[in-house]
Amino acid sequence: GSAGGAGDGKPTPILEPENAAFFVVRAARQRDLAISTVRKEWYVQRKHAEKLNTAFHAGKLVMLFFTVSDSDHMQGAALMTSMATYQESLNDPSQDDCFCYRFKCDWYRTTEMPISTAVDAAPDLLIPTKTTQFCQDMTSKTGEAVMKAIWNSPLVTLYESCTGEKDPPKDDALLTDFRCPIPSEIPWPVMPGPGFIFGCNSQTMDECLGRGIFGLPAHMKHSASGIRRGSSIFLFNVTDGLLFGIFEALTSATTNIEPQAFSKNPKATSSPFPVQIRVRVSLECPPLDNSDPILNDILRTRVGGRIGPLTHAQTEALATLLATQCGAMQYMQEYCTKVKDGEQDVAPPPIAFKKISNGN
C-alpha cells in the first residue's frame, strides 16, 4: 500500500489482546503527542501510574490510545516500555495530583480517527473528558476493537513544519521518521481537529466572501463531515492558483443553507454547490501562491487537487504560514512571551484572536 493509506506502518505488537491491557489517554495538545513520538515518553498522575504499573508489572503488554482534548479524534497508539516512575523535579506542591510520573513508550501508529469511528467499533468505550479522569481503562475486547479501528485508519503525521527548514518525512518513513516542533516554535492558534480547503473560481470568489458561505459539490458531503463550528477553513481560487485564509467555520457542513448560492437561476431550489458552511474571516492574510514550496511540502500527501479535508497538523502549519507572511505571527510571539513572563494586563494583538467555543 502507499504511505498514508490504511494498513501501512508498523504492525500492532499485540497478537493476544486477551493478555494485554488497554488505556485511552487524554492529551492537552496535539503538539505534546508529536513531542512524545520523538522523546518516547509520557507523563501521568500518580493514580494512573499505579494502574499502568500494575498491568506492566504483571507482564502484560500495555497499549495506550491517545485523544487530544476537544478534538473529537484519536491521534494514535503507543506501547508502554517501562514502569512509570516519580520525577521529583516535576512535582508542583500547589497541585494535588500533578503529572510527575514518567514512563517510556514506543509509538506504533499516528492517525486522525474520529471518536465516532472508535465508538462504532467499540460501543463500550469510555472517552476521558475534562470532568472525568485523564486516563481510562477498558476491557481487552473493547481494546482489541479500538486497536483494529486505529490500524484501519490512514497514517498521518502529527506535526508539519512550516518554516521550510526541515524536509518532510519521505513516504515510506512516515512512522520511523517522526517530527516534532522545537520548543521555541509558537504555532498560530487553531482549534483541535481537522481543517478544510474549499474551492472557488474567479466568478464565484466574490459571492463566497460576500455571502460568507463556501460550497462544495454534493459528492463531497462525506469528506466535509469533520467540519464543525470553529474549524479552520481556507479557500483555494482555482483560476488564479491562490490559497486564501484564515477563515473560521460558523456552522458544520449542511445541505443548501442558501439554495440560490452559486446559481444563475434566482428560483433554484438547490445550489450547484449544495454542501455549504457559513464562515467568517479569522485573520486576513495575503494569499499563498500554489507554487509556494512550503505549501507544497505541507500538502504533499494530498491526492486529487487542493480541495478537501486537512489533518490538524496541516491545518496548523498552513495557518501559521499565512499568519507569518502577514506579520501577525510576530505580534503573536511577543504576546505569548509577555504572558509567559507573567506581565500583567498584556493587550492581545489587534487581530482576530477570539476563538468561538465549539459548545463542548
C-alpha positions, 0 to 999 in steps of 0.5 A, a space after each residue: 500500500 502507499 504511505 498514508 493509506 490504511 494498513 501501512 506502518 508498523 504492525 500492532 505488537 499485540 497478537 493476544 489482546 486477551 493478555 494485554 491491557 488497554 488505556 485511552 489517554 487524554 492529551 492537552 495538545 496535539 503538539 505534546 503527542 508529536 513531542 512524545 513520538 520523538 522523546 518516547 515518553 509520557 507523563 501521568 498522575 500518580 493514580 494512573 501510574 499505579 494502574 499502568 504499573 500494575 498491568 506492566 508489572 504483571 507482564 502484560 503488554 500495555 497499549 495506550 490510545 491517545 485523544 487530544 482534548 476537544 478534538 473529537 479524534 484519536 491521534 494514535 497508539 503507543 506501547 508502554 516500555 517501562 514502569 512509570 516512575 516519580 520525577 521529583 523535579 516535576 512535582 508542583 506542591 500547589 497541585 494535588 495530583 500533578 503529572 510527575 510520573 514518567 514512563 517510556 513508550 514506543 509509538 506504533 501508529 499516528 492517525 486522525 480517527 474520529 471518536 465516532 469511528 472508535 465508538 462504532 467499533 467499540 460501543 463500550 468505550 469510555 472517552 476521558 473528558 475534562 470532568 472525568 479522569 485523564 486516563 481510562 481503562 477498558 476491557 481487552 475486547 473493547 481494546 482489541 476493537 479500538 486497536 483494529 479501528 486505529 490500524 484501519 485508519 490512514 497514517 498521518 503525521 502529527 506535526 508539519 513544519 512550516 518554516 521550510 527548514 526541515 524536509 518532510 518525512 519521505 513516504 515510506 518513513 512516515 512512522 520511523 521518521 517522526 517530527 516534532 516542533 522545537 520548543 521555541 516554535 509558537 504555532 498560530 492558534 487553531 482549534 483541535 481537529 481537522 481543517 478544510 480547503 474549499 474551492 472557488 473560481 474567479 466568478 464565484 470568489 466574490 459571492 463566497 466572501 460576500 455571502 460568507 458561505 463556501 460550497 462544495 459539490 454534493 459528492 463531497 458531503 462525506 469528506 466535509 463531515 469533520 467540519 464543525 463550528 470553529 474549524 479552520 477553513 481556507 479557500 483555494 481560487 482555482 483560476 488564479 492558483 491562490 490559497 486564501 485564509 484564515 477563515 473560521 467555520 460558523 456552522 458544520 457542513 449542511 445541505 443548501 443553507 442558501 439554495 440560490 448560492 452559486 446559481 444563475 437561476 434566482 428560483 433554484 431550489 438547490 445550489 450547484 454547490 449544495 454542501 455549504 458552511 457559513 464562515 467568517 474571516 479569522 485573520 486576513 492574510 495575503 494569499 499563498 501562491 500554489 507554487 509556494 514550496 512550503 505549501 507544497 511540502 505541507 500538502 504533499 500527501 494530498 491526492 486529487 487537487 487542493 480541495 478537501 479535508 486537512 489533518 490538524 497538523 496541516 491545518 496548523 502549519 498552513 495557518 501559521 504560514 499565512 499568519 507569518 507572511 502577514 506579520 501577525 505571527 510576530 505580534 503573536 510571539 511577543 504576546 505569548 512571551 509577555 504572558 509567559 513572563 507573567 506581565 500583567 494586563 498584556 493587550 492581545 494583538 489587534 487581530 482576530 484572536 477570539 476563538 468561538 467555543 465549539 459548545 463542548 
